[in-house]
Amino acid sequence: MTQLQQTYSDLKTASASDVRAAIRTGAYGGHTAGLAAGKLQCNLAILPDRYALDFLRFCQRNPKPCPVVGVSDTGNPMLPTLGRDIDIRTDVSRYRVFVDGVLVDEVADISDIWENDLVTVALGCSFTFENALMRSGIPVRHIEDGRNVPMYRSNIALVPAGPFAGDMVVTMRPIPETQVEKAHRISAQFPQAHGAPIAVGDPAALGIADLSQPDWGEAVTIKAGEVPVYWACGVTPQNVLLRAKLPLCITHSPGHMLISDVAEDAETTILQI
């Protein structure tokens, strides 16, 4: 039985642990953009131990889309370096389950499919630096509109490792042209959350045909005087893992991140406990 349902507005000022509690009980199942301001949000890749080293090599070779901020012990669903009570089986509002490279389900709890050989790799998320942008007076359109950030496949090839290879996924935020340099400078301070933008302007240069048709998330309006700015995206590993056709792989659903207890501006992502 779930608790009384909670809305995005209900949780807008809630703590990270309170947001996770709402997710864990099934009271909230929405996206996490703009929630738990000041805390590091994480993308997820959960995969069998025998593939974990190659995947970590892949992340090390492609740190912009895949900044590693936490790794679990094999078979242990807890992530004590990211939060005192995080249970990766229940604390994400929506998961994607892949079998042999095919998406077979999207669920709110993975307890019944958890296996003792699984390793969780947590990767930084661009939702983290959005709070810093807004504090500096830079608008973040999808948060203003209560939407999920638009995400697009790009033509940027990644450095392969073992069975892992593919192209980068990017997020796009419309930024006033006069504030692009400022947005670059601010986001560069968060390398654990993809850091500075990778491109500005023409989407065709990244292989994106139409900004109004994102591959994930929701389209946002680009107003007069604004330009599209692109950051590396933590959905990238999902494409890479899908292409590798692992027997089992679990990720977050795009926009449905793990919210940690780590400060977004921490020099290290290790939580002292």
C-alpha positions as CSV (number, residue, x, y, z in Angstrom):
1,M,0.0,0.0,0.0
2,T,1.4,3.4,-1.0
3,Q,1.3,6.5,1.1
4,L,-0.8,9.5,0.1
5,Q,0.4,10.6,-3.2
6,Q,2.8,13.6,-3.3
7,T,3.2,16.0,-6.2
8,Y,6.3,17.7,-7.6
9,S,5.2,20.9,-5.9
10,D,4.8,19.1,-2.6
11,L,8.5,18.1,-2.8
12,K,10.0,21.2,-4.3
13,T,11.4,22.3,-0.9
14,A,11.9,18.8,0.6
15,S,15.2,17.4,1.7
16,A,17.0,14.7,-0.3
17,S,16.1,12.0,2.3
18,D,12.4,13.1,2.3
19,V,12.3,13.0,-1.5
20,R,13.9,9.5,-1.5
21,A,11.4,8.4,1.2
22,A,8.5,9.6,-1.0
23,I,9.9,7.6,-3.9
24,R,10.6,4.5,-1.8
25,T,7.0,4.3,-0.6
26,G,5.5,4.9,-4.1
27,A,4.1,8.3,-3.0
28,Y,6.1,10.1,-5.8
29,G,7.0,8.7,-9.2
30,G,7.9,11.8,-11.2
31,H,11.1,13.4,-12.5
32,T,13.6,14.9,-10.1
33,A,14.8,18.0,-12.0
34,G,14.8,20.9,-9.5
35,L,14.3,18.7,-6.4
36,A,16.6,18.6,-3.3
37,A,18.4,21.8,-4.3
38,G,22.1,21.7,-3.4
39,K,22.4,17.9,-3.6
40,L,24.2,15.8,-6.2
41,Q,21.9,13.9,-8.5
42,C,23.1,10.7,-10.1
43,N,22.5,8.7,-13.3
44,L,22.7,4.9,-12.8
45,A,24.1,1.8,-14.5
46,I,23.5,-1.5,-12.7
47,L,25.2,-4.4,-14.4
48,P,26.7,-7.9,-13.7
49,D,30.1,-7.8,-11.9
50,R,31.9,-9.5,-14.8
51,Y,31.2,-6.4,-17.0
52,A,31.9,-3.8,-14.4
53,L,35.6,-3.3,-15.0
54,D,35.2,-2.7,-18.7
55,F,32.3,-0.3,-18.0
56,L,34.4,1.6,-15.6
57,R,37.2,1.8,-18.1
58,F,34.7,3.2,-20.6
59,C,33.7,5.8,-18.1
60,Q,37.3,6.8,-17.4
61,R,37.9,7.3,-21.1
62,N,34.7,9.3,-21.5
63,P,34.5,11.5,-18.4
64,K,32.3,14.2,-19.8
65,P,29.2,12.1,-20.3
66,C,30.2,9.4,-17.7
67,P,31.6,11.1,-14.6
68,V,31.7,8.3,-11.9
69,V,30.7,9.5,-8.5
70,G,30.0,6.2,-6.7
71,V,30.4,2.4,-7.1
72,S,28.8,-0.2,-4.9
73,D,30.2,-3.5,-3.6
74,T,29.1,-6.5,-5.7
75,G,25.6,-7.6,-4.7
76,N,25.2,-4.8,-2.2
77,P,22.2,-2.5,-3.0
78,M,23.3,0.2,-0.5
79,L,25.5,3.2,-1.5
80,P,26.9,4.5,1.8
81,T,29.4,6.9,0.0
82,L,26.4,8.8,-1.4
83,G,23.8,8.5,1.4
84,R,23.3,7.0,4.8
85,D,20.1,5.1,3.8
86,I,20.2,4.8,0.0
87,D,18.8,1.5,-1.2
88,I,19.3,1.4,-5.0
89,R,16.4,-1.1,-5.4
90,T,13.8,1.3,-4.3
91,D,15.1,4.9,-4.2
92,V,14.7,5.9,-7.9
93,S,11.3,6.9,-9.1
94,R,11.5,4.9,-12.3
95,Y,14.0,2.3,-13.6
96,R,14.5,0.8,-17.1
97,V,15.3,-2.9,-17.3
98,F,17.2,-4.3,-20.3
99,V,17.7,-7.9,-21.2
100,D,20.1,-8.8,-24.1
101,G,20.0,-5.1,-25.1
102,V,16.2,-4.9,-25.3
103,L,14.1,-2.7,-23.0
104,V,11.7,-5.1,-21.4
105,D,10.2,-3.1,-18.6
106,E,10.0,0.3,-16.7
107,V,9.3,-0.2,-13.0
108,A,9.3,1.8,-9.7
109,D,11.1,-1.0,-7.7
110,I,13.7,-3.5,-8.7
111,S,13.8,-5.6,-5.5
112,D,12.3,-8.6,-7.1
113,I,14.9,-8.7,-9.9
114,W,17.9,-7.9,-7.8
115,E,20.8,-10.4,-8.1
116,N,23.8,-11.0,-5.9
117,D,26.3,-10.3,-8.8
118,L,25.1,-6.8,-9.6
119,V,27.2,-3.7,-9.3
120,T,25.8,-0.2,-9.2
121,V,27.8,2.6,-10.9
122,A,26.5,6.1,-10.1
123,L,27.3,8.9,-12.6
124,G,27.0,12.6,-12.1
125,C,24.0,14.5,-13.6
126,S,23.6,17.9,-15.1
127,F,20.6,18.5,-12.9
128,T,23.2,19.3,-10.2
129,F,24.6,22.5,-11.7
130,E,21.2,23.9,-12.6
131,N,20.7,25.2,-9.1
132,A,24.0,27.2,-9.5
133,L,22.8,28.6,-12.8
134,M,19.5,29.7,-11.3
135,R,21.2,31.3,-8.2
136,S,23.2,33.4,-10.7
137,G,20.2,34.6,-12.5
138,I,20.4,32.3,-15.5
139,P,17.0,30.8,-16.5
140,V,16.6,27.1,-16.7
141,R,13.6,26.7,-19.0
142,H,12.5,23.1,-18.2
143,I,12.5,23.8,-14.5
144,E,10.6,27.0,-15.0
145,D,8.0,25.0,-17.0
146,G,8.0,22.0,-14.7
147,R,9.3,19.7,-17.5
148,N,11.9,17.1,-17.9
149,V,15.1,18.3,-19.7
150,P,15.2,17.6,-23.5
151,M,17.8,15.0,-24.4
152,Y,19.1,14.2,-27.9
153,R,21.3,11.6,-29.6
154,S,24.4,13.2,-31.1
155,N,27.0,12.3,-33.7
156,I,29.9,12.6,-31.2
157,A,31.7,9.2,-31.1
158,L,33.0,7.9,-27.7
159,V,36.2,6.1,-26.9
160,P,35.3,2.3,-26.6
161,A,36.3,-0.1,-23.9
162,G,35.5,-3.8,-24.1
163,P,32.0,-4.3,-25.3
164,F,31.1,-0.6,-24.6
165,A,31.0,1.9,-27.4
166,G,28.6,4.4,-29.1
167,D,27.8,8.1,-29.5
168,M,27.2,10.8,-26.8
169,V,23.7,11.9,-25.7
170,V,23.4,15.6,-24.9
171,T,21.0,17.8,-23.0
172,M,20.0,21.2,-24.3
173,R,19.1,24.4,-22.3
174,P,18.2,27.7,-24.0
175,I,20.5,30.4,-22.5
176,P,20.3,34.1,-23.1
177,E,23.2,34.9,-25.5
178,T,24.6,37.5,-23.1
179,Q,24.8,34.8,-20.4
180,V,26.4,31.9,-22.3
181,E,29.9,32.7,-21.1
182,K,28.7,32.9,-17.5
183,A,26.8,29.6,-17.8
184,H,30.0,28.0,-19.2
185,R,32.0,29.3,-16.3
186,I,29.6,28.2,-13.7
187,S,28.9,24.7,-15.0
188,A,32.7,24.1,-15.5
189,Q,32.9,24.2,-11.7
190,F,31.0,20.9,-11.6
191,P,33.1,18.3,-13.4
192,Q,31.3,15.6,-11.4
193,A,28.1,16.8,-13.2
194,H,29.3,16.9,-16.8
195,G,31.1,20.3,-16.4
196,A,31.1,22.9,-19.1
197,P,29.0,22.8,-22.2
198,I,30.3,20.8,-25.2
199,A,28.7,23.0,-27.9
200,V,26.5,26.1,-28.5
201,G,24.2,27.0,-31.4
202,D,23.4,24.9,-34.5
203,P,22.0,21.5,-33.6
204,A,22.8,20.1,-37.1
205,A,26.5,20.3,-36.1
206,L,25.8,17.7,-33.5
207,G,23.6,15.6,-35.8
208,I,20.3,16.8,-34.2
209,A,17.6,17.2,-36.9
210,D,14.9,19.0,-34.8
211,L,15.2,20.5,-31.3
212,S,11.4,20.3,-31.0
213,Q,11.6,16.5,-31.1
214,P,13.9,15.3,-28.3
215,D,14.8,11.6,-28.1
216,W,14.0,11.8,-24.3
217,G,12.5,14.4,-22.0
218,E,10.3,17.2,-23.2
219,A,10.8,20.0,-25.7
220,V,11.2,23.6,-24.4
221,T,10.8,27.0,-26.1
222,I,13.8,28.9,-27.2
223,K,12.9,32.6,-26.8
224,A,14.2,35.6,-28.7
225,G,17.7,36.4,-27.7
226,E,18.5,32.9,-26.5
227,V,20.7,30.2,-28.0
228,P,20.7,26.5,-27.5
229,V,23.5,25.3,-25.3
230,Y,24.4,21.6,-25.1
231,W,25.9,19.6,-22.3
232,A,27.1,15.9,-22.1
233,C,24.3,13.8,-20.7
234,G,24.3,10.8,-18.4
235,V,21.7,9.0,-20.5
236,T,24.8,8.2,-22.7
237,P,25.6,5.0,-20.8
238,Q,22.0,3.7,-21.5
239,N,22.7,3.8,-25.2
240,V,26.1,2.2,-24.7
241,L,24.8,-0.5,-22.4
242,L,21.9,-1.3,-24.8
243,R,24.3,-1.7,-27.7
244,A,26.5,-4.0,-25.6
245,K,23.5,-6.4,-25.2
246,L,24.3,-7.5,-21.7
247,P,22.2,-10.3,-20.3
248,L,20.8,-7.9,-17.7
249,C,21.2,-4.2,-17.2
250,I,19.2,-1.7,-15.1
251,T,19.3,2.1,-15.5
252,H,17.3,5.0,-14.3
253,S,14.6,6.3,-16.7
254,P,15.7,9.5,-18.2
255,G,15.1,12.4,-15.8
256,H,14.4,10.1,-12.9
257,M,17.6,10.4,-11.0
258,L,19.0,9.1,-7.7
259,I,19.2,12.0,-5.3
260,S,22.2,11.7,-3.0
261,D,23.1,13.4,0.3
262,V,26.3,14.7,-1.2
263,A,26.6,18.5,-1.6
264,E,26.5,19.5,-5.3
265,D,29.7,21.6,-4.8
266,A,31.6,19.0,-2.8
267,E,35.2,18.6,-3.8
268,T,34.8,14.9,-3.3
269,T,31.6,12.8,-3.6
270,I,32.6,10.6,-0.7
271,L,30.1,11.1,2.1
272,Q,31.6,11.0,5.6
273,I,29.7,8.6,7.8
